[in-house]
Every structure is written in C-alpha cells, then in structure tokens.
Amino acid sequence: MTNPLKFVLVTPARNEAQFIESTIRSVVAQTARPLKWVIVSDGSTDGTDEIVQRYLANHPWIELVRVPERAGRDFAGKVHAFNAGYSRMGGVDYDVIGSLDADTSFEEDYFAFLLQRLSEDPALGVVGTPVQEPSRQIYDYRFVNIEHVSGACQLFRRRCFEAIGGYVPVKGGQIDHIAVITSRMKGWKTRTFTDRVCLHNREMGTAEQSTLKARFHCGCKDYAIGNNPLWELFRIFYQITKPPLLLGGLAIGSGYIWSLWQGKERPVSAEFVAFHQWEERERLKKFFLRHRVSSARELRPYSAERVEAE
C-alpha cells in the first residue's frame, strides 16, 4: 500500500563510528525512505563524519551537518544538534518528522509500518516501537506505558511537533518523555506499536557511564519529570527483578530519593507534573482493577455455568 505521508529524519551523532553505519544501512534499505535525512555530527572526533560521507554521493537525500565540538555529552547538547538539523528542513514539504538515534537498526519496512499507523489515525501525534537492547530486554509496558514512545526513534506528525515547540533542551535528560507527555497534554494521541522492534545497539544511558550509574541517573530523571512516588515505588520493585538483580532497582530508587532530598528544581511546569501524575494514577488504578478482576475469576468455583460462559 502506497503511503501518502512524506517524512524527514534528523539524527544527532556524537562519536558514533562504532554504530552509525548500521543505522545508515537500515535507512537506505527502507521501503519508505525520507525526503531528507540530516545527520548532525555533534563535534565528532572518531571518524563518524568519514563514515557518513561515504554515503552522500549515492544518496543525495542524506545531508551531513557538522556543529562545533563541545565539552561533555549531555541531552541539552543533543537537542541543540537536533535543532541544527531541523533548521535544514526549510522548504521541504513533509508531514512527519522523525528523531532517530545514530546507534539503531531495524527491518526494511519499519518506517512504512509507522507511517501507515499515522495515516490510519489523524489523532496520532507521536509513534514508535519497542526498543530491544543488547541485553535482549524489551520494555515491559506495565511500567513504561504503551503510550510512551522511546527516544531511540520517535516519529512526530509535523503539526504535533510544532504545537509542542519541539524538544526542550534539558541537560539532565528525559527530552523524549517531555515531548511525548506534552503531546498528550496538547490533545494528541501517542503510541508504541509492538508489531515491530527497533534495535538499540548500545544500552540506553551507558554511552559514558556504568550500568549502575546510568540507573541512578534514571531515578534522578524520574524525579525531574515529576514521577508519582507510588508509581516510582512499583517501578523500583519491578526493576529489582531485572539485571543487575536488586542493585539496578535500588540504584533507580537512590537517584529518585537523592533528588527529592536535594530539592532539585524540575525543568517542567507544575501543569506538566500534575498531568503526568494524573496519568500515572489512572494507570495504577487500571492495573490493580485488572489484577483484582483476574484474581476474582481464579477464586470463583468451577461450575457448568462458568465453563459455558467462558
């Protein structure tokens, strides 16, 4: 089926020589290719630029933009790099804009699938898929929420992206969460579709830090966007059961509690926090209601009537 939606991509890339060629090959092989793909080399010094340049001659819809080298690696810098690519879209007639990490790969119908989902539902503002990491773990959507869209690859309807004002340059992270939650605040639907998977070739949040340190910072970021304390408690209990066993969940909890104790200023509005916590309370209610109904069904004695009804 021919998809009428036209899309563009932006990829911030900072020292991604190890993974970016896999990403380029995935995009080049797509059955639905972007009108334009801007790869922004964010001061790369490891050969990232040279890898991208090898593809430019045969794929004129790919553009390489280089921004000056900066000290450190943070999410605000990633947003500034994204915006440098976004600014190159002037004059391009597109319906959808995607943010794609430089360390991802996927099947050849990946974008065609997501564009079709957007075509089918005009109320959808942001779409994506689950992310599979080297550990082979995929998000558990009981505690991530099917409405969240991973920052590894987010496709925004253009009108939605413009309505939220793009990404917020928060140094500590959660730029993808903030964008998706703000989209729902603005009345758009957001959705992860589990029919496809995006492979993230590096563990998220571990580019320059250990796994436990990354988990600690996850807790800090959870606090920063206003996670409901009860929701965070259940998240910690769940993460305790995942590698690294016990320590990972405790590290997330430590980051959240440390930020709370420090009284860290949140980079989002009170309205944002109130909306976010309301959503989490509603999800917890639904979770417990499903659990209670399921338990009640198990406790009911078997009978001919029950067997017939089921």
WORAQUI-V493320 format. One record per backbone hydrogen bond with DSSP energy under -1.0 kcal/mol. CO is the residue of the C=O (numbers start at 1). NH is the residue of the N-H. If there is no record, write none. Layout:
BEGIN
co	nh
CO	NH
CO	NH
END
This chain:
BEGIN
co	nh
6	95
6	96
7	35
8	98
9	38
10	100
11	40
13	42
16	19
16	20
19	22
19	23
20	24
21	25
22	26
23	27
24	28
25	29
27	30
36	9
37	63
38	11
39	65
40	13
41	43
41	67
47	51
48	52
49	53
50	54
52	55
59	62
61	37
63	39
65	41
67	43
74	78
75	79
76	80
77	81
78	82
79	83
80	84
81	85
82	86
83	87
85	88
86	89
89	92
92	94
95	158
96	8
97	156
98	10
99	154
103	201
105	199
107	110
108	31
109	113
110	114
111	115
112	116
113	117
114	118
115	119
116	120
117	121
121	124
123	189
125	157
126	191
127	155
128	193
130	198
132	200
133	136
137	133
140	143
145	148
146	192
152	101
154	99
155	127
156	97
157	161
158	162
159	163
160	164
161	166
168	170
170	173
171	75
174	178
175	179
176	180
177	181
178	182
179	183
180	184
181	185
182	186
183	188
184	187
189	125
189	126
191	128
198	132
199	105
203	206
210	214
211	215
212	216
213	217
214	218
215	219
216	220
217	221
218	222
219	223
220	224
221	225
222	227
223	226
228	232
229	233
230	234
231	235
232	236
233	237
234	238
235	239
236	240
238	241
239	242
240	246
244	248
245	247
246	250
247	251
248	252
249	253
250	254
251	255
252	256
253	257
254	258
255	259
256	260
257	261
258	262
259	264
269	273
270	274
271	275
272	276
273	277
274	278
275	279
276	280
277	281
278	282
279	283
280	284
281	285
282	286
283	287
284	288
285	289
286	290
287	291
288	292
289	293
290	294
291	295
292	296
293	297
294	298
295	299
296	300
303	307
304	308
305	309
306	310
END
